[in-house]
Amino acid sequence: MSDDAFVNERVTSATFLFEVDGVEIGRFMEAGGLEVSVETESVEEGGQNSFVHKLPGRMTWPNITLKRGVTSNDALLKWLNESSGEQFSANGNKVVRKTAAIVLVGPAGKRLRSWNFDGAFPVKWTGPSFAASSTELAGEQLEITHHGFRASDH
């Protein structure tokens, strides 16, 4: 897809969904942590005093955080339970890693681009805070860890 197609579609980051192993878990209000850092190693070359060589090293990715309003869909908690507690024990104390994806969706519902996270599993779920005086939307948050990601056009 050309860059012009994104401009013509009036794509915003507000239209996205989250999937696990190809199954839509839901649409979220916010997602964070879509980044990668490359550590570098400095190598000083004898006789070369005008610069230091920088060599690429290990890549690191922060956890992905997804936020949305509370829904009646329990897919997030079911996925979390597969990676902890009794279901974790039933799986021989092995984490069931999955492929998760954040999918950017255009105004017509067309999938435009996705970021696929390898070896993903949830590490934290946070539910809503309750206060009688609050007018804030009741929300939930999911944090997942992963082994890296790749982007793809649809």
C-alpha positions in Angstrom: 0.0 0.0 0.0 1.4 3.4 -0.9 1.8 6.3 1.6 -0.8 8.1 -0.4 -3.4 5.4 0.4 -3.0 6.1 4.1 -3.5 9.9 3.5 -6.5 9.3 1.3 -8.1 6.9 3.9 -7.7 9.6 6.7 -6.3 6.9 8.9 -5.9 7.8 12.6 -4.3 5.8 15.4 -7.7 5.8 17.1 -9.0 2.9 15.0 -7.4 -0.4 15.9 -8.1 -3.8 17.3 -6.1 -6.5 19.1 -5.9 -10.2 18.1 -4.4 -13.3 19.7 -3.6 -16.2 17.3 -5.9 -14.5 14.6 -8.9 -14.2 17.0 -10.1 -10.7 17.7 -9.9 -10.0 21.4 -11.4 -6.5 21.1 -11.0 -2.9 20.2 -9.1 -0.7 22.5 -8.9 3.0 23.4 -5.1 3.1 23.7 -2.0 0.9 23.0 1.5 1.7 24.1 4.9 0.2 23.9 5.2 -0.3 20.2 8.9 0.3 20.0 12.3 -1.4 19.7 15.7 -0.3 20.9 19.1 -1.5 19.6 21.9 -1.5 22.1 25.3 -0.5 20.7 28.8 -1.6 21.6 31.6 1.0 21.3 34.9 -0.2 19.8 37.9 2.1 19.9 40.3 1.5 17.1 44.0 2.0 17.8 45.3 5.0 15.9 41.8 6.3 15.0 41.1 9.1 17.4 38.5 11.1 15.5 35.6 8.7 16.2 34.6 5.5 18.0 33.0 2.6 16.0 29.4 1.8 17.1 28.4 -1.8 16.5 24.8 -3.0 16.8 24.0 -5.3 19.7 20.9 -6.8 21.3 17.4 -5.6 20.4 15.0 -5.0 23.3 11.2 -4.4 23.3 9.1 -3.0 26.1 5.9 -4.6 27.2 2.8 -3.7 25.2 0.0 -2.0 27.2 -3.6 -2.0 26.0 -6.4 0.1 27.6 -10.1 0.0 27.0 -13.5 0.4 28.7 -14.8 -2.6 30.6 -16.7 -5.0 28.4 -18.6 -8.3 29.0 -16.0 -10.1 26.9 -13.7 -12.3 29.2 -11.2 -13.1 26.5 -8.4 -11.1 28.2 -8.8 -12.8 31.6 -9.1 -16.2 29.9 -5.8 -15.6 28.1 -4.2 -14.4 31.4 -5.4 -17.5 33.2 -3.8 -19.7 30.6 -0.4 -18.2 31.6 -0.8 -18.4 35.4 -2.5 -20.2 38.2 -4.2 -23.6 37.8 -4.1 -23.6 34.0 -0.4 -22.8 34.1 0.1 -25.8 36.4 -2.1 -28.0 34.2 0.2 -27.1 31.3 3.2 -28.5 33.1 4.2 -25.0 34.3 4.9 -24.0 30.7 3.8 -20.7 29.4 1.6 -20.9 26.3 3.1 -18.3 24.0 0.9 -16.9 21.2 1.1 -14.5 18.3 -0.7 -11.3 19.2 -1.3 -8.4 16.8 -2.4 -4.8 16.9 -4.3 -4.1 13.6 -4.8 -0.6 12.2 -8.3 -0.3 10.6 -9.4 2.2 8.0 -12.7 4.1 8.1 -14.4 1.5 5.8 -13.3 -1.3 8.2 -10.5 -2.4 5.9 -7.4 -3.7 7.6 -4.5 -1.5 6.6 -1.4 -2.6 8.6 -0.6 -4.9 11.6 2.1 -5.3 14.1 2.5 -9.0 15.0 4.1 -9.9 18.4 5.9 -13.2 18.6 5.9 -15.3 21.7 3.4 -13.1 23.5 1.7 -13.8 26.8 0.0 -11.5 29.3 1.8 -10.4 32.4 -0.6 -8.0 34.1 -4.3 -7.2 34.0 -5.7 -4.1 35.8 -9.4 -3.6 36.4 -11.4 -0.4 37.0 -11.0 1.7 40.1 -14.3 2.4 41.8 -15.4 5.7 43.4 -19.0 6.9 43.9 -18.0 10.5 42.9 -16.1 9.5 39.7 -17.4 10.2 36.2 -14.6 8.4 34.5 -15.2 5.5 32.2 -14.6 2.2 33.9 -11.6 0.7 32.2 -9.3 -2.3 32.1 -5.7 -2.6 31.1 -3.7 -5.5 29.8 0.1 -5.7 29.7 1.8 -8.3 27.5 5.4 -9.3 27.0 6.8 -10.7 23.8 9.9 -11.6 21.8 9.7 -8.9 19.2 7.4 -7.8 16.4 7.2 -7.4 12.7 4.9 -5.2 10.7 2.9 -6.1 7.6 0.5 -4.5 5.1 -2.8 -6.2 4.5 
